[in-house]
Amino acid sequence: MAPDIYPKIFIYRRLVQAKLFIDARYADNIDLDNIADEVCCSKFHFIRQFKSIYRKTPHQYLISVRMEAARDLLKAGMPVSEACYAVGFESLSSFSGLFSRVYRMTPSAYVKQQEAIKAQIAALPLRFIPACFAGKNGWM
């Protein structure tokens, strides 16, 4: 292996390890120090490297993972307050504000929207199946 390639591969492995650490422990109370310690790196160097690869700081990535998980929990029918705490947020108001900024609707409005979609699917299931698939199976 060429000597100039080894450090890049080593850094990429550390960054992937950090991303996997965030993915696995997003609901825990983790911060930048925890993540940087996991990959044995200075936190300032780690932030620069992580952002250069993933186009987000580690904190931005952690928030995006938490928001996706919260959206999935809300879609599954979990109450807003439980979803908030389940994904690692400590304040319901900050969670609601962030959810509103990211998804352009409040968490409760999102829950109502998902319930309406589920009701439509239950009432008219063929409307949500592609016509080519329904026609092929003789459902139309």
ROZADO-708067 format. One record per residue (C-alpha): residue number from 1; residue in three letters; x negated, y, z negated. Coordinates in nm, 3 decimals, padded with zeros to 5 digits. Layout:
<zanus>
nr: NUM, rest: ALA, east: X, north: Y, up: Z
...
</zanus>
This chain:
<zanus>
nr: 1, rest: MET, east: 00.000, north: 00.000, up: 00.000
nr: 2, rest: ALA, east: -00.132, north: 00.343, up: 00.088
nr: 3, rest: PRO, east: -00.235, north: 00.550, up: -00.214
nr: 4, rest: ASP, east: -00.020, north: 00.851, up: -00.117
nr: 5, rest: ILE, east: 00.298, north: 00.637, up: -00.085
nr: 6, rest: TYR, east: 00.279, north: 00.472, up: -00.427
nr: 7, rest: PRO, east: 00.359, north: 00.785, up: -00.628
nr: 8, rest: LYS, east: 00.664, north: 00.864, up: -00.413
nr: 9, rest: ILE, east: 00.801, north: 00.512, up: -00.452
nr: 10, rest: PHE, east: 00.736, north: 00.528, up: -00.825
nr: 11, rest: ILE, east: 00.921, north: 00.861, up: -00.850
nr: 12, rest: TYR, east: 01.212, north: 00.733, up: -00.640
nr: 13, rest: ARG, east: 01.244, north: 00.428, up: -00.864
nr: 14, rest: ARG, east: 01.253, north: 00.649, up: -01.171
nr: 15, rest: LEU, east: 01.519, north: 00.870, up: -01.016
nr: 16, rest: VAL, east: 01.733, north: 00.573, up: -00.918
nr: 17, rest: GLN, east: 01.688, north: 00.438, up: -01.271
nr: 18, rest: ALA, east: 01.810, north: 00.773, up: -01.408
nr: 19, rest: LYS, east: 02.111, north: 00.773, up: -01.176
nr: 20, rest: LEU, east: 02.200, north: 00.419, up: -01.282
nr: 21, rest: PHE, east: 02.160, north: 00.522, up: -01.647
nr: 22, rest: ILE, east: 02.409, north: 00.805, up: -01.593
nr: 23, rest: ASP, east: 02.647, north: 00.578, up: -01.404
nr: 24, rest: ALA, east: 02.642, north: 00.320, up: -01.683
nr: 25, rest: ARG, east: 02.663, north: 00.558, up: -01.981
nr: 26, rest: TYR, east: 02.863, north: 00.856, up: -01.855
nr: 27, rest: ALA, east: 03.120, north: 00.816, up: -02.133
nr: 28, rest: ASP, east: 02.856, north: 00.829, up: -02.407
nr: 29, rest: ASN, east: 02.722, north: 01.146, up: -02.558
nr: 30, rest: ILE, east: 02.415, north: 01.171, up: -02.335
nr: 31, rest: ASP, east: 02.218, north: 01.481, up: -02.247
nr: 32, rest: LEU, east: 01.918, north: 01.573, up: -02.037
nr: 33, rest: ASP, east: 01.671, north: 01.466, up: -02.306
nr: 34, rest: ASN, east: 01.823, north: 01.116, up: -02.318
nr: 35, rest: ILE, east: 01.807, north: 01.077, up: -01.942
nr: 36, rest: ALA, east: 01.453, north: 01.214, up: -01.910
nr: 37, rest: ASP, east: 01.338, north: 00.987, up: -02.195
nr: 38, rest: GLU, east: 01.490, north: 00.689, up: -02.016
nr: 39, rest: VAL, east: 01.265, north: 00.748, up: -01.716
nr: 40, rest: CYS, east: 00.963, north: 00.868, up: -01.920
nr: 41, rest: CYS, east: 00.942, north: 01.207, up: -01.758
nr: 42, rest: SER, east: 00.928, north: 01.574, up: -01.854
nr: 43, rest: LYS, east: 01.282, north: 01.710, up: -01.839
nr: 44, rest: PHE, east: 01.187, north: 02.011, up: -01.627
nr: 45, rest: HIS, east: 00.999, north: 01.799, up: -01.373
nr: 46, rest: PHE, east: 01.283, north: 01.547, up: -01.380
nr: 47, rest: ILE, east: 01.547, north: 01.814, up: -01.302
nr: 48, rest: ARG, east: 01.349, north: 01.935, up: -01.000
nr: 49, rest: GLN, east: 01.292, north: 01.584, up: -00.866
nr: 50, rest: PHE, east: 01.650, north: 01.470, up: -00.925
nr: 51, rest: LYS, east: 01.795, north: 01.776, up: -00.753
nr: 52, rest: SER, east: 01.562, north: 01.738, up: -00.456
nr: 53, rest: ILE, east: 01.688, north: 01.382, up: -00.397
nr: 54, rest: TYR, east: 02.057, north: 01.395, up: -00.501
nr: 55, rest: ARG, east: 02.132, north: 01.764, up: -00.425
nr: 56, rest: LYS, east: 02.271, north: 01.806, up: -00.779
nr: 57, rest: THR, east: 02.111, north: 01.857, up: -01.117
nr: 58, rest: PRO, east: 02.146, north: 01.561, up: -01.355
nr: 59, rest: HIS, east: 02.410, north: 01.754, up: -01.551
nr: 60, rest: GLN, east: 02.611, north: 01.831, up: -01.237
nr: 61, rest: TYR, east: 02.591, north: 01.465, up: -01.138
nr: 62, rest: LEU, east: 02.702, north: 01.354, up: -01.487
nr: 63, rest: ILE, east: 03.001, north: 01.589, up: -01.471
nr: 64, rest: SER, east: 03.097, north: 01.464, up: -01.123
nr: 65, rest: VAL, east: 03.081, north: 01.100, up: -01.239
nr: 66, rest: ARG, east: 03.296, north: 01.185, up: -01.541
nr: 67, rest: MET, east: 03.549, north: 01.371, up: -01.328
nr: 68, rest: GLU, east: 03.581, north: 01.080, up: -01.081
nr: 69, rest: ALA, east: 03.629, north: 00.836, up: -01.369
nr: 70, rest: ALA, east: 03.890, north: 01.063, up: -01.530
nr: 71, rest: ARG, east: 04.077, north: 01.092, up: -01.201
nr: 72, rest: ASP, east: 04.082, north: 00.712, up: -01.169
nr: 73, rest: LEU, east: 04.210, north: 00.673, up: -01.526
nr: 74, rest: LEU, east: 04.482, north: 00.933, up: -01.469
nr: 75, rest: LYS, east: 04.580, north: 00.759, up: -01.146
nr: 76, rest: ALA, east: 04.613, north: 00.434, up: -01.340
nr: 77, rest: GLY, east: 04.858, north: 00.602, up: -01.578
nr: 78, rest: MET, east: 04.643, north: 00.687, up: -01.878
nr: 79, rest: PRO, east: 04.755, north: 00.998, up: -02.072
nr: 80, rest: VAL, east: 04.550, north: 01.313, up: -02.013
nr: 81, rest: SER, east: 04.409, north: 01.338, up: -02.366
nr: 82, rest: GLU, east: 04.300, north: 00.974, up: -02.369
nr: 83, rest: ALA, east: 04.136, north: 01.004, up: -02.027
nr: 84, rest: CYS, east: 03.954, north: 01.316, up: -02.140
nr: 85, rest: TYR, east: 03.796, north: 01.147, up: -02.440
nr: 86, rest: ALA, east: 03.744, north: 00.814, up: -02.261
nr: 87, rest: VAL, east: 03.507, north: 00.968, up: -02.006
nr: 88, rest: GLY, east: 03.299, north: 01.160, up: -02.260
nr: 89, rest: PHE, east: 03.449, north: 01.508, up: -02.280
nr: 90, rest: GLU, east: 03.484, north: 01.649, up: -02.629
nr: 91, rest: SER, east: 03.735, north: 01.926, up: -02.558
nr: 92, rest: LEU, east: 04.069, north: 01.882, up: -02.386
nr: 93, rest: SER, east: 04.081, north: 02.247, up: -02.283
nr: 94, rest: SER, east: 03.739, north: 02.241, up: -02.117
nr: 95, rest: PHE, east: 03.831, north: 01.914, up: -01.943
nr: 96, rest: SER, east: 04.159, north: 02.060, up: -01.814
nr: 97, rest: GLY, east: 03.986, north: 02.375, up: -01.691
nr: 98, rest: LEU, east: 03.714, north: 02.181, up: -01.514
nr: 99, rest: PHE, east: 03.964, north: 01.936, up: -01.363
nr: 100, rest: SER, east: 04.166, north: 02.232, up: -01.233
nr: 101, rest: ARG, east: 03.859, north: 02.389, up: -01.073
nr: 102, rest: VAL, east: 03.743, north: 02.066, up: -00.913
nr: 103, rest: TYR, east: 04.075, north: 01.923, up: -00.790
nr: 104, rest: ARG, east: 04.279, north: 02.245, up: -00.759
nr: 105, rest: MET, east: 04.553, north: 02.118, up: -00.993
nr: 106, rest: THR, east: 04.591, north: 02.054, up: -01.364
nr: 107, rest: PRO, east: 04.551, north: 01.699, up: -01.494
nr: 108, rest: SER, east: 04.920, north: 01.679, up: -01.583
nr: 109, rest: ALA, east: 05.017, north: 01.796, up: -01.232
nr: 110, rest: TYR, east: 04.786, north: 01.527, up: -01.091
nr: 111, rest: VAL, east: 04.957, north: 01.263, up: -01.305
nr: 112, rest: LYS, east: 05.299, north: 01.380, up: -01.185
nr: 113, rest: GLN, east: 05.178, north: 01.373, up: -00.824
nr: 114, rest: GLN, east: 05.051, north: 01.016, up: -00.865
nr: 115, rest: GLU, east: 05.379, north: 00.908, up: -01.024
nr: 116, rest: ALA, east: 05.572, north: 01.060, up: -00.732
nr: 117, rest: ILE, east: 05.349, north: 00.876, up: -00.484
nr: 118, rest: LYS, east: 05.403, north: 00.547, up: -00.668
nr: 119, rest: ALA, east: 05.780, north: 00.606, up: -00.664
nr: 120, rest: GLN, east: 05.770, north: 00.673, up: -00.288
nr: 121, rest: ILE, east: 05.570, north: 00.358, up: -00.229
nr: 122, rest: ALA, east: 05.820, north: 00.156, up: -00.432
nr: 123, rest: ALA, east: 06.116, north: 00.307, up: -00.248
nr: 124, rest: LEU, east: 05.978, north: 00.296, up: 00.108
nr: 125, rest: PRO, east: 05.676, north: 00.066, up: 00.123
nr: 126, rest: LEU, east: 05.669, north: 00.045, up: 00.504
nr: 127, rest: ARG, east: 05.599, north: 00.417, up: 00.522
nr: 128, rest: PHE, east: 05.259, north: 00.353, up: 00.363
nr: 129, rest: ILE, east: 05.158, north: 00.059, up: 00.583
nr: 130, rest: PRO, east: 04.999, north: 00.132, up: 00.922
nr: 131, rest: ALA, east: 05.248, north: 00.074, up: 01.203
nr: 132, rest: CYS, east: 05.010, north: -00.156, up: 01.393
nr: 133, rest: PHE, east: 04.975, north: -00.383, up: 01.088
nr: 134, rest: ALA, east: 05.349, north: -00.383, up: 01.012
nr: 135, rest: GLY, east: 05.433, north: -00.451, up: 01.379
nr: 136, rest: LYS, east: 05.183, north: -00.735, up: 01.399
nr: 137, rest: ASN, east: 05.342, north: -00.902, up: 01.098
nr: 138, rest: GLY, east: 05.698, north: -00.849, up: 01.220
nr: 139, rest: TRP, east: 05.797, north: -00.606, up: 00.946
nr: 140, rest: MET, east: 05.925, north: -00.335, up: 01.178
</zanus>
